[in-house]
């Protein structure tokens, strides 16, 4: 698997030709989340992926929280390194959506298309209004738990913080192997709830100006998008949405259907852009 170094990230590039698809994962995953998707797409696209900075400890064994501006700048540096003359297609999941949408908002000329998975208009008033009290309490519980685990790991106990994180991953039926999950992956929750590294209150509204495919799992206690988000995309083709009979990790729960949907939409949206 060929790779290059961009800043602190090892970046894997697979596929010899075609448009670049830049893949961003979320919690509690690494670049390996996209193994099956890369296998499905690499004959027609250059698939680029990396583990988000901050999701692993540094050379000194210290976990870092990466400020939003720095994360967006890092994504931009990778996009420039792998596709200096053409915009990239973003394939995003979970926190990768939040960071990727911010990159698209700040650098719209560098993004041709977006495939977002399971996180939509996360910072909109419409989304907040769509959540009932039970959903809001569940979101607060799991996110604050993970934010606290990051603080515990940063200041008190690495081992206990990781056990806290893995317990929550099991409770959420996360398919990521437990031995790949570490408390350092929780820093975005500490940013969101505790203002670590400047926080996330200044994220741009999610208003993508390029063709967008939004895929989401329907079998969850609550959604990460508003009904208005679905309507907005479905009324502006080639943007569209599709729900799957899965949980949050659609690409792992139904890989064949997920990969086929992504491939078909990428081909169709490319044809639309060329006409």
C-alpha positions as CSV (number, residue, x, y, z in Angstrom):
1,X,0.0,0.0,0.0
2,X,1.8,3.2,-1.1
3,X,1.9,6.1,1.3
4,X,3.3,9.6,1.8
5,X,3.9,11.7,4.8
6,X,1.9,15.0,5.1
7,X,2.7,16.7,8.4
8,X,2.2,14.2,11.2
9,X,0.0,11.9,9.1
10,X,0.9,8.9,7.0
11,X,-1.4,9.1,4.0
12,X,-2.3,6.0,2.1
13,X,-3.1,6.3,-1.7
14,X,-4.6,3.3,-3.5
15,X,-5.7,3.2,-7.1
16,X,-3.7,4.4,-10.1
17,X,-6.0,6.7,-11.9
18,X,-9.3,8.6,-11.8
19,X,-10.6,11.3,-9.5
20,X,-9.3,11.5,-5.9
21,X,-11.7,10.4,-3.1
22,X,-10.4,11.7,0.2
23,X,-11.8,9.6,3.1
24,X,-12.2,10.8,6.7
25,X,-13.3,8.5,9.5
26,X,-14.8,9.3,12.9
27,X,-15.0,7.9,16.4
28,X,-13.6,5.4,17.4
29,X,-12.0,4.5,14.1
30,X,-8.9,4.9,12.0
31,X,-8.2,4.8,8.3
32,X,-8.9,1.1,8.4
33,X,-12.7,1.9,8.5
34,X,-12.5,2.3,4.8
35,X,-10.7,-1.0,3.9
36,X,-13.8,-2.5,2.1
37,X,-14.8,0.7,0.4
38,X,-11.2,1.2,-1.0
39,X,-11.3,-2.3,-2.3
40,X,-14.6,-1.5,-4.1
41,X,-13.6,1.8,-5.5
42,X,-9.9,1.7,-6.3
43,X,-10.2,0.4,-9.8
44,X,-11.9,3.7,-10.9
45,X,-10.7,6.2,-8.3
46,X,-7.6,7.2,-6.4
47,X,-8.6,6.4,-2.8
48,X,-6.8,8.5,-0.2
49,X,-7.1,8.0,3.6
50,X,-5.3,8.7,6.8
51,X,-6.0,8.4,10.5
52,X,-7.2,11.7,11.9
53,X,-4.5,13.6,13.9
54,X,-5.2,13.3,17.6
55,X,-6.8,9.9,17.3
56,X,-3.4,8.3,18.3
57,X,-0.8,9.3,20.8
58,X,2.3,11.1,19.6
59,X,5.9,9.8,19.9
60,X,6.0,10.8,23.5
61,X,2.8,8.9,24.3
62,X,0.8,12.1,24.7
63,X,-2.6,12.6,23.3
64,X,-3.4,15.9,21.6
65,X,-6.6,17.8,20.9
66,X,-6.4,19.3,17.5
67,X,-8.0,22.8,17.1
68,X,-10.6,23.1,14.3
69,X,-8.5,25.5,12.3
70,X,-5.5,23.2,12.5
71,X,-7.6,20.2,11.5
72,X,-9.0,22.0,8.4
73,X,-5.6,23.2,7.5
74,X,-4.3,19.6,7.7
75,X,-7.1,18.3,5.5
76,X,-6.3,21.0,3.0
77,X,-2.6,20.1,3.0
78,X,-3.4,16.5,2.3
79,X,-5.9,17.5,-0.5
80,X,-3.2,19.7,-2.0
81,X,-0.6,16.9,-1.8
82,X,-2.7,14.3,-3.5
83,X,-4.7,16.5,-5.9
84,X,-3.0,19.8,-6.5
85,X,-4.8,20.8,-9.6
86,X,-8.3,19.2,-9.2
87,X,-10.9,19.3,-6.5
88,X,-11.4,16.2,-4.5
89,X,-14.5,14.1,-3.6
90,X,-15.0,13.8,0.2
91,X,-16.2,10.5,1.7
92,X,-17.0,11.2,5.3
93,X,-18.3,9.5,8.4
94,X,-19.1,10.6,12.0
95,X,-16.5,13.2,13.1
96,X,-15.0,13.0,9.6
97,X,-18.3,14.6,8.5
98,X,-18.0,17.5,10.9
99,X,-14.3,18.2,10.0
100,X,-15.0,17.5,6.3
101,X,-18.0,19.8,6.1
102,X,-16.0,22.5,7.6
103,X,-13.2,22.0,5.1
104,X,-15.8,22.2,2.3
105,X,-17.3,25.4,3.7
106,X,-13.9,27.1,3.9
107,X,-12.5,25.7,0.7
108,X,-15.5,25.1,-1.7
109,X,-13.2,25.3,-4.7
110,X,-11.3,22.3,-3.5
111,X,-14.4,20.0,-3.1
112,X,-16.1,18.5,-6.2
113,X,-18.6,16.2,-4.4
114,X,-19.4,15.0,-0.9
115,X,-20.6,11.6,0.4
116,X,-21.6,12.1,4.0
117,X,-22.4,9.1,6.2
118,X,-24.8,9.4,9.1
119,X,-24.0,13.0,10.2
120,X,-26.0,15.7,8.5
121,X,-26.9,19.2,9.6
122,X,-25.5,18.6,13.1
123,X,-25.3,22.3,14.1
124,X,-28.6,23.5,12.7
125,X,-31.6,24.8,14.7
126,X,-33.7,22.4,12.6
127,X,-31.7,19.4,13.9
128,X,-31.9,20.5,17.5
129,X,-35.7,21.0,17.2
130,X,-36.0,17.5,15.7
131,X,-34.7,15.8,18.8
132,X,-37.1,14.8,21.6
133,X,-36.1,15.0,25.3
134,X,-35.0,11.4,25.4
135,X,-32.7,11.7,22.4
136,X,-31.1,14.9,23.8
137,X,-30.4,13.2,27.1
138,X,-28.9,10.2,25.4
139,X,-26.6,12.4,23.3
140,X,-25.5,14.4,26.3
141,X,-24.8,11.2,28.3
142,X,-22.6,9.4,25.8
143,X,-20.8,12.5,24.5
144,X,-20.0,14.0,28.0
145,X,-18.9,10.5,29.1
146,X,-16.4,10.4,26.3
147,X,-15.3,14.0,26.9
148,X,-14.7,13.1,30.6
149,X,-12.8,10.0,29.5
150,X,-10.5,12.2,27.5
151,X,-9.8,14.4,30.5
152,X,-9.2,11.4,32.7
153,X,-6.7,10.0,30.3
154,X,-5.0,13.4,29.8
155,X,-4.6,14.1,33.5
156,X,-5.2,11.0,35.6
157,X,-5.2,7.5,34.2
158,X,-4.6,6.2,30.7
159,X,-5.8,2.7,31.5
160,X,-9.0,3.8,33.2
161,X,-9.8,6.3,30.5
162,X,-9.4,3.6,27.8
163,X,-11.7,1.3,29.8
164,X,-14.3,4.1,30.0
165,X,-14.0,4.5,26.2
166,X,-14.3,0.9,25.4
167,X,-17.3,0.4,27.7
168,X,-19.1,3.2,25.8
169,X,-18.1,1.7,22.4
170,X,-19.6,-1.7,23.5
171,X,-22.8,0.0,24.7
172,X,-23.1,1.7,21.4
173,X,-22.5,-1.6,19.5
174,X,-19.5,-0.2,17.8
175,X,-18.0,-2.8,15.4
176,X,-14.4,-1.5,15.8
177,X,-12.2,-4.0,17.6
178,X,-11.8,-3.1,21.2
179,X,-8.0,-3.3,21.1
180,X,-8.0,-0.5,18.4
181,X,-10.0,1.9,20.7
182,X,-8.2,4.3,22.9
183,X,-9.2,7.3,25.0
184,X,-7.2,9.7,22.8
185,X,-9.9,9.4,20.1
186,X,-12.3,11.2,22.4
187,X,-10.8,14.7,22.0
188,X,-13.6,16.0,19.7
189,X,-16.1,15.5,22.4
190,X,-13.9,17.4,24.8
191,X,-13.8,20.2,22.2
192,X,-17.6,20.1,21.9
193,X,-18.5,20.1,25.5
194,X,-15.6,21.6,27.4
195,X,-14.1,24.0,24.9
196,X,-10.8,22.2,24.6
197,X,-8.5,23.5,21.9
198,X,-10.9,26.4,21.1
199,X,-14.0,24.3,21.0
200,X,-16.4,23.9,18.1
201,X,-18.9,26.7,18.5
202,X,-17.6,28.5,15.4
203,X,-18.2,25.7,12.9
204,X,-19.9,26.9,9.7
205,X,-23.6,26.0,9.1
206,X,-23.7,22.8,7.0
207,X,-24.7,24.2,3.6
208,X,-22.9,22.2,1.0
209,X,-22.6,23.9,-2.4
210,X,-21.7,20.8,-4.4
211,X,-23.5,17.5,-5.3
212,X,-24.0,15.5,-2.1
213,X,-25.0,12.0,-1.3
214,X,-26.1,11.5,2.3
215,X,-26.4,7.9,3.6
216,X,-27.6,7.0,7.1
217,X,-28.6,4.2,9.3
218,X,-32.2,4.0,10.2
219,X,-31.9,1.6,13.2
220,X,-30.7,4.0,15.8
221,X,-32.2,5.6,18.9
222,X,-32.0,9.0,17.3
223,X,-30.8,10.5,14.0
224,X,-27.9,12.9,13.4
225,X,-29.8,15.0,10.8
226,X,-33.1,16.8,10.6
227,X,-35.9,15.9,8.2
228,X,-35.3,19.3,6.5
229,X,-31.8,18.2,5.7
230,X,-33.1,15.2,3.8
231,X,-35.7,17.3,2.0
232,X,-33.2,19.9,1.0
233,X,-30.9,17.3,-0.6
234,X,-33.6,15.3,-2.3
235,X,-35.0,18.4,-4.0
236,X,-31.6,19.4,-5.6
237,X,-30.4,16.5,-7.8
238,X,-27.9,15.0,-8.3
239,X,-27.8,15.4,-4.5
240,X,-29.8,12.7,-2.8
241,X,-30.2,10.6,0.3
242,X,-30.7,7.0,1.2
243,X,-31.4,5.2,4.5
244,X,-30.2,1.8,5.3
245,X,-31.5,-0.8,7.8
246,X,-28.4,-0.5,9.8
247,X,-26.9,1.4,12.8
248,X,-24.4,4.2,12.6
249,X,-21.6,2.2,10.8
250,X,-23.4,1.7,7.5
251,X,-20.3,0.8,5.6
252,X,-19.5,-2.0,8.0
253,X,-23.1,-3.2,8.7
254,X,-24.1,-3.5,5.0
255,X,-20.8,-3.2,3.0
256,X,-22.0,-4.5,-0.3
257,X,-25.1,-2.3,-0.5
258,X,-23.2,0.7,0.8
259,X,-20.3,0.3,-1.7
260,X,-22.7,-0.2,-4.6
261,X,-24.7,2.9,-3.7
262,X,-21.6,5.0,-3.5
263,X,-20.2,3.7,-6.8
264,X,-23.4,4.2,-8.7
265,X,-23.9,7.7,-7.4
266,X,-20.3,8.7,-8.1
267,X,-20.7,7.6,-11.7
268,X,-24.1,9.2,-12.1
269,X,-23.1,12.5,-10.5
270,X,-19.9,12.6,-12.6
271,X,-22.1,12.3,-15.8
272,X,-24.3,15.1,-14.6
273,X,-21.4,17.4,-13.9
274,X,-20.0,16.8,-17.4
275,X,-23.3,17.6,-19.2
